[in-house]
Amino acid sequence: MFNRSEKDYLDAILSVNGFEREEVALTSTEKEALLGEYKDLFKSDPLEDKEGFVLSVKKLGTELTCPISPEEVSRTLNSFDENSVPGPDLIKYSTLKRVDNHVLAVLFNAFMGCSKIPSCLKECRTTLVPKNLGPGLPGKKFRPITIGSAILHLYTKICVNRLNAYEVLSGAQRGFVRRPGCFENIYTVRALIKAARDEKRSICHFGY
């Protein structure tokens, strides 16, 4: 199902009305270890970009920090699937499409002007999808999939579209870009590992 449609796969797993998920039995010790592992992961600081960042404006267009317009909100909102799974606030994109774009533009401009996003929009729901039920660390048995607020996703998508228009993102950036960067990295690494095995040679170590 994943190979046929990644979206259908995730919707089936995360949808409240989706198929009945198989419960994975964990001991109390495993639950504590799993909770501790993901707490440490989510609280850890992001990796430092040692490559450095140099601002280079290659295209002319809307200023990065100019007020967000209702038209910009509408254009970005229409790029989302109305049936996407909602975050903890249970707000769907279909709901946002019924809100006046002028109201959303005022809200997003407040975020930008104050350089602050409300904490309630930063809450996410993480579902742990079983991937390996054999022996080993509890965290290695699951694949975490996190869903956040549609409001915050819309705002950040507008910001990302502006950054992409100016081509100021680092060449190493893979998340939050138009192309499937994370999948590109995964398939590249898999191809290198397969080639090394087939040719019986070693490859360099990858850090992530």
N, C-alpha and C positions, 0 to 999 in steps of 0.2 A: 504493500500500500504506500509506503514511504517513497519508493522509487517511482510509482505512478503519479503521485500527487503529494508533495510535502505538506501543502496547506490542508488537504483532507485528513492527512495523518495527524497533524497537530490539533485540528478542530475536533477530531474524534476523541483524542486523548483528553483535551482540556474542556470540552463542552460540558455544561451541566447536564444537558439532555443527551449526551453521547452514549456510547455503549458502556456496559457494566465493566468496570476495570477490575482486574484481578488484584486482590489484596496480597501484599507481601508481608509474611510474618517475620517480625524482628523481635529479638529479646530486648529486655530493658537496657542491657549493657550496650547492645548494638544501636538502639535508639539514641542513647546518650552520646555515643561516639559519633553517630551521624549528625546529630544536632550541633555538637561541638565543632566538627569538621567544617560544616557549612557556615557556622557563625564566624569562624576564623577566616574563611574564604571571603565572605561578604563584607567583613570589616577591614580586610587588608587594604593597604594603600595600592593604587595603580602602579604599574611598572613605569620606571622613568624612561623617557624617550631620549636615549643617549645620542641619537642622530642629530638632535637639535631641530629647531623649527625656524624657518626663514620666511617671512611674509613676502609673497611675490604675486602681485596683481597682474594677471595676464589678460583679463577681459574687462570691458567696461559694462556697467549695468547698475542695478539698484545698489545704493550704499548698504553696507552690511548692517549698520545700526539705525537706519531710517525707520520711521514708524511702519508697522505692519498694516497693510491695507485689507479691507473686507474682500477685495478681489483675490488677494494673495491667499487669504484663508480659504475661500471657496475653491480656488484652483487646487490647493494642496489637499483639502478635505475630500474632493471628488476622486483623488487617486487611491483612497482607501476602500477596502471591501466592507460594505455595510454589515455583513454577517460575521465579522471577526469576533473572536471571543473577548468579552470585556474584562477589565482588570478588577481589582478589589472594590472600586467604586461602582461597578456594574453599569457604567456608562458606555454605550456602544457608539460607533461612528454614525449609525443611523439616527441616534438621538441628537448628536451634535449637528447633523444636517437640518434638523428642525429648529435650531437656534439661529437667531439673526446673526449673520456674519459680522455685522458692525459691533455686536456685543462681544463676540469672541476676539475681534481685533483689539478692542479696548482692553480686554483682559490680558491678552498677550503683550500689548504695549506696556501694561503695568508691570508684567514680569521683567521685561527688558529694561524699563526705566528704573526699576528698583534693584535690578541685578539680583533678584531673589525669586525662588519658586516655592510656593506653599508646601510645607512638609506633608500635608495630606495627599498631595499628588505624587509624592515619591514612594508611597507604599506600593509594594508589588506582591503578587501571589506566585509562589514557586511550586511547581508540581514535579515530583521525582518519578521519572519513568524508569521502570526496571529494565536493565540491559544485561546484567550478569548476576545470577543468583548463586553462583558458586562461592567457594571460600575466598576470603580476602577482606580488605578494608570495606566497611559499610558504604563509604562515599564512592567507591569504585563500582558498586553494584547498580548505581542509578545515573540517569542523565537528567540534570535539572533543566526545566523549561520555565522561564519567568515571563509573566504577563503584567504590564503596568497600566497606568491610566491612559485612556484614549486622549484626554485633554492634553496631557504632557507630551504624548507621542505626536500629536498634531503640531504643537508648538516647536518641539525639537526638529520635526521634519521641515518646517518652514525655515528654521535656522540652518539646517544642513543643506537645503536647496540653495540658500544664499552663499554658503561656503563653497559648494560645488560650482556655482556660477563663476566664482572668482578664482577657482583652482588654487586655493591656498592650503588645502589639506596635505599632510605629509604623504609621501609616496608609500609609506609603510602602513598607512591607515587602511583597515579592512572592515571594521564595523561601521555602520551608519553611513554607508556610501551607496551609490546607485547600483553598482554591480555587486554580484554575490561574492564579496571579498573573502568572507570566512570559508565558504565552500571551496573557493579557488585554492586557498591555502591547504585545506584538508586534502583535496584531490592531488595537489602538487606533491605533498609529503607522501601520500600513499603511492603515487607513481614512482617517486624516488626510492622508496623502500622496496617496492616490487622489483624495480630494475636492479637494485643492489643484490637482492636475493637471487634473481635469475642469473646475474653475472658473477655471483659469489664474490662480491667486493664490499668494502665498508663505505659508509657515508658519514658525513659530519653529523654532530649532534645538534638537535634543534631545541631552542629555548622558547617557551611561551608562557 
